[in-house]
Amino acid sequence: MLHIYRQITALERCAPVVITQKRENAERYPFAPVYIVPKPAAHFLRRFWFRQVRDTPWQISDAELRALVRLLNETRARLLHIYFGQIAVHLLPLIRTWGNPSIVSFHGADVMVDMNKAAYRTATLKMLDAVKLVLVRSESLRCALIDLGCEPEKIEIQRTGIPLEEFSFRERAAPKNGEWRFVQAGRLIEKKGLPVTLRAFEVFVRQYPNARLTIAGEGPLLGELETLARELKIRVSFTGFISQDRLREIYYRSHIFLHPSQTGRDGNQEGIPNSMLEAMATGLPVFATEHG
C-alpha cells in the first residue's frame, strides 16, 4: 500500500527492515531489505479451523513463530511495528515471545470489523495489552479504541501525511459553461460511499448537463457501479487502477473532489483517505462526510 511505502522510505533516524508474506510490484515500490516469510502449506486449513469451526481469529503456528523470531534476531531488530490491528492479533504469540517492544498501527477497518464477536474482541484486547504503543490515524479511531477497552495513555495519533513536493498547490476557479469536473479516487468498496457519489452527481447534472465525473480506482464494486451509472443515465469515467502521475493530472483537471465515506455493513470504516489528502494538497475543494 502506497501510504505504508511512504512511511517506511521517509524514516531517517532508523534503518527499517520489512518482513512480509509476499511481495508485489517491486519495480513500482523499490526497497531493501525485504524478507519473505511465506504462508505455510497448511495455512488455509489452519485459518479455516480457527475462523469457520471455532469462530475465533487465527494466530500464527509454532513454525511461523520460530521463523519470525529467528529473523528478528538475525536482523538485530529493536522494535517491531505491525501494520493493522487484525495482523497484530494473528501475531500475538510473536509479540509475547519476542523480547523487544512491539507497536501496532490501526487504519480504520481493523478497529471495528468483527468486534461484535466476543472472541475477536477478547483477542484484540489481549493484543492491545501486550503491545507497548498503539498508533491511530485520527481522533475518531482513538475514541473507538478507547471504547473497545484500550488504555487511553497507550494511544498516540500518528498524522500520516503525504509528500507535498509531489502535489503542488494550484488555484481553482469555476468553469465556463458549467463544465464542472468531479473526481473520486480509491478502492471501489462499500465504505467509500460511491453509490452516494453517483446519485448526487445525477442530481447535479440536471442543472449542469456538461459536468463530468471520474472514478479512479479498482475494486469488487466496479460492475455494480457501472450498472448504477447506466441506470441513472450519467456519464462517468471509470479509469481502473492508474499511476500516481495520471491521478495527479486528473486532480489538476478537476474542480471538486468527492469522498462520501460511510461505515460498511461489516463495520469497516475509514481512517483518513490518502487520496483526499492528496487532492487537498493540490488545491481541490473536498466534499466529504464527517467520518474517520
C-alpha positions in Angstrom: 0.0 0.0 0.0 1.3 3.4 -1.0 0.9 5.1 2.3 2.9 2.4 4.1 5.7 2.6 1.5 5.8 6.4 2.0 6.2 6.0 5.8 8.9 3.4 5.5 11.0 5.2 2.9 10.7 8.6 4.8 12.3 7.2 8.0 15.6 9.0 8.7 16.6 8.1 12.3 16.4 4.3 11.9 17.1 1.6 9.4 13.8 -0.2 8.6 13.6 -3.9 7.7 10.4 -5.2 6.0 9.1 -8.6 6.8 6.1 -9.8 4.7 4.4 -13.0 3.4 4.7 -12.0 -0.2 6.0 -9.1 -2.3 4.2 -7.4 -5.2 5.0 -4.5 -7.6 8.7 -4.4 -6.6 9.5 -2.2 -9.6 6.9 0.4 -8.5 8.0 0.3 -4.9 11.7 -0.4 -4.7 13.1 -1.0 -1.2 15.6 -3.2 0.6 15.9 -5.2 2.7 12.7 -7.1 2.3 12.4 -10.6 3.9 9.7 -13.0 2.8 8.2 -15.4 5.3 5.6 -17.3 3.1 2.4 -18.8 4.4 2.9 -22.4 5.4 1.3 -25.2 3.3 -1.3 -25.8 6.0 -2.2 -22.1 6.3 -5.6 -22.4 4.6 -6.7 -25.4 6.8 -5.4 -23.6 10.0 -7.3 -20.5 9.1 -10.5 -22.5 8.2 -10.3 -24.3 11.6 -10.0 -21.0 13.6 -12.5 -18.9 11.6 -15.1 -21.3 10.4 -15.1 -24.1 13.1 -14.1 -22.2 16.2 -15.2 -18.7 15.1 -12.1 -17.2 16.6 -9.2 -15.2 15.0 -6.4 -17.4 13.8 -2.9 -17.0 15.1 0.5 -18.0 13.7 1.7 -21.5 14.1 4.7 -22.6 16.1 6.8 -22.9 12.9 5.9 -19.4 11.8 6.7 -18.1 15.3 10.2 -19.7 15.3 10.9 -18.3 11.8 9.9 -14.8 12.7 11.8 -14.8 16.0 14.9 -16.1 14.2 14.6 -13.4 11.5 14.1 -10.6 14.0 17.2 -11.7 15.9 19.3 -12.1 12.8 18.5 -8.6 11.7 19.1 -7.2 15.2 15.7 -5.6 15.3 14.9 -3.5 18.3 11.3 -2.6 17.6 8.5 -4.4 15.7 5.9 -2.2 14.0 2.9 -4.2 13.0 0.6 -2.6 10.4 -3.2 -3.2 11.0 -4.8 -4.4 14.2 -6.0 -7.8 12.8 -2.5 -8.6 11.8 -1.2 -7.9 15.3 -3.9 -10.3 16.6 -2.5 -13.0 14.3 1.0 -12.2 15.6 0.1 -12.2 19.3 2.3 -15.2 20.0 5.3 -13.3 18.5 4.5 -10.1 20.5 4.5 -12.2 23.7 7.6 -14.3 22.9 10.0 -11.8 21.3 12.0 -9.9 23.9 11.8 -6.4 22.4 8.8 -4.0 22.3 6.1 -4.1 19.6 3.7 -1.4 18.4 0.6 -1.6 16.3 -1.0 0.9 14.0 -4.7 1.0 13.2 -6.1 2.5 10.0 -9.8 2.1 10.0 -11.4 -1.3 9.2 -9.2 -3.0 11.8 -10.9 -1.2 14.6 -14.5 -2.3 14.1 -14.8 -5.3 11.8 -15.8 -8.5 13.8 -15.7 -6.6 17.1 -19.3 -7.6 17.7 -18.0 -11.2 18.2 -16.8 -11.9 21.8 -13.8 -14.0 20.7 -12.5 -11.3 18.3 -13.0 -8.6 20.8 -11.2 -10.6 23.6 -8.3 -11.4 21.3 -7.9 -7.8 20.3 -7.9 -6.6 23.9 -5.2 -9.2 24.7 -3.1 -7.8 21.8 -3.6 -4.2 22.9 -2.5 -5.2 26.4 0.7 -6.9 25.0 2.0 -4.1 22.8 3.8 -1.0 24.1 2.2 1.6 21.9 -0.9 2.0 19.7 -0.9 4.3 16.7 -4.1 5.6 15.1 -4.7 8.0 12.1 -7.5 10.1 13.6 -9.2 11.2 16.7 -12.3 9.1 15.9 -10.2 5.9 15.7 -8.6 6.8 19.1 -12.1 7.1 20.6 -13.2 3.8 19.0 -10.2 2.0 20.6 -10.9 3.6 24.0 -14.5 2.4 23.7 -13.2 -1.0 22.9 -11.2 -1.1 26.1 -7.7 0.2 25.2 -5.8 2.2 27.8 -6.0 5.9 26.6 -2.4 6.7 27.6 -1.2 3.9 25.3 -2.7 5.6 22.2 -1.0 8.2 20.0 -2.4 9.9 16.9 0.0 9.5 14.0 -0.6 12.0 11.3 0.2 10.1 8.1 0.9 12.9 5.8 1.8 13.0 2.1 4.9 14.3 0.2 3.8 17.8 -0.6 6.6 18.2 -3.1 4.7 15.8 -5.4 1.4 17.6 -5.1 1.9 21.3 -5.7 -0.9 23.7 -5.0 -2.9 25.3 -7.8 -5.8 27.7 -7.5 -9.2 26.6 -8.9 -11.9 28.7 -10.5 -15.4 28.0 -11.5 -15.5 26.6 -15.1 -17.1 28.2 -18.1 -20.4 26.8 -19.5 -20.9 24.7 -16.4 -18.3 22.2 -17.4 -17.6 21.0 -13.8 -15.2 18.2 -13.3 -15.6 16.0 -10.3 -13.3 13.2 -9.2 -13.2 10.5 -6.5 -10.3 8.1 -6.1 -9.9 5.0 -4.0 -10.8 1.3 -3.8 -14.2 0.5 -5.1 -15.6 -0.9 -1.9 -18.6 -0.2 0.3 -17.1 2.2 2.8 -16.1 4.7 0.1 -19.8 5.6 -0.4 -19.6 5.5 -4.2 -23.3 5.0 -4.9 -23.9 8.2 -2.9 -21.4 9.9 -5.3 -23.2 8.7 -8.4 -26.7 9.6 -7.1 -25.5 13.1 -6.0 -23.9 13.6 -9.4 -27.1 12.6 -11.2 -28.9 15.4 -9.3 -26.1 17.9 -10.1 -26.2 17.2 -13.9 -29.8 18.1 -14.1 -28.7 21.7 -13.7 -25.2 21.4 -15.2 -25.5 18.8 -18.0 -21.9 19.5 -19.2 -20.5 18.2 -15.9 -18.3 15.1 -15.8 -17.3 12.6 -13.1 -14.2 10.5 -12.9 -13.9 7.5 -10.6 -10.3 6.4 -10.3 -9.5 3.0 -8.8 -10.4 -0.6 -8.9 -12.3 -3.0 -6.7 -15.2 -5.5 -6.3 -18.0 -3.0 -6.8 -17.0 -1.9 -10.3 -19.7 -3.8 -12.1 -22.4 -2.7 -9.7 -21.3 0.9 -10.0 -21.2 0.8 -13.8 -24.8 -0.6 -13.8 -25.9 2.1 -11.5 -24.4 4.8 -13.7 -26.2 3.4 -16.7 -29.5 3.3 -14.8 -29.0 6.9 -13.7 -28.1 7.9 -17.3 -24.9 9.8 -16.2 -21.6 9.9 -17.9 -18.9 8.6 -15.6 -15.3 7.6 -16.5 -14.1 4.6 -14.6 -10.4 4.6 -15.0 -9.4 1.5 -13.1 -6.1 1.4 -11.4 -3.9 4.3 -12.6 -0.4 5.6 -11.8 0.3 8.4 -9.4 1.3 10.7 -12.3 -2.0 10.1 -14.1 -4.0 10.6 -11.0 -2.2 13.8 -10.3 -3.2 15.0 -13.8 -6.8 14.2 -13.1 -6.7 16.2 -9.9 -5.3 19.2 -11.7 -8.0 19.0 -14.4 -10.8 18.7 -11.8 -12.7 21.3 -9.8 -14.1 19.3 -6.8 -13.0 16.1 -5.1 -15.8 13.8 -3.6 -15.5 11.3 -0.8 -18.7 10.5 1.0 -17.3 7.8 3.3 -19.7 5.6 5.2 -19.4 2.7 7.7 -19.9 -0.7 5.9 -22.3 -3.3 7.0 -19.4 -5.3 8.4 -18.2 -2.3 10.5 -15.5 -1.3 8.0 -14.8 2.4 8.2 -12.2 4.9 7.1 -9.2 6.3 8.8 -8.3 9.3 6.8 -8.3 8.7 3.0 -4.9 9.4 1.5 -6.5 10.3 -1.8 -8.4 13.1 0.0 -5.2 14.4 1.5 -3.5 14.4 -2.0 -6.5 16.2 -3.5 -6.5 18.9 -0.8 -2.8 19.4 -1.3 -3.3 20.2 -5.0 -5.9 22.8 -4.1 -9.0 20.8 -4.8 -12.0 21.6 -2.7 -13.3 18.5 -1.0 -16.9 17.4 -0.4 -16.9 14.6 2.2 -18.9 13.2 5.0 -17.9 13.6 8.7 -16.2 10.3 9.0 -12.8 8.9 10.1 
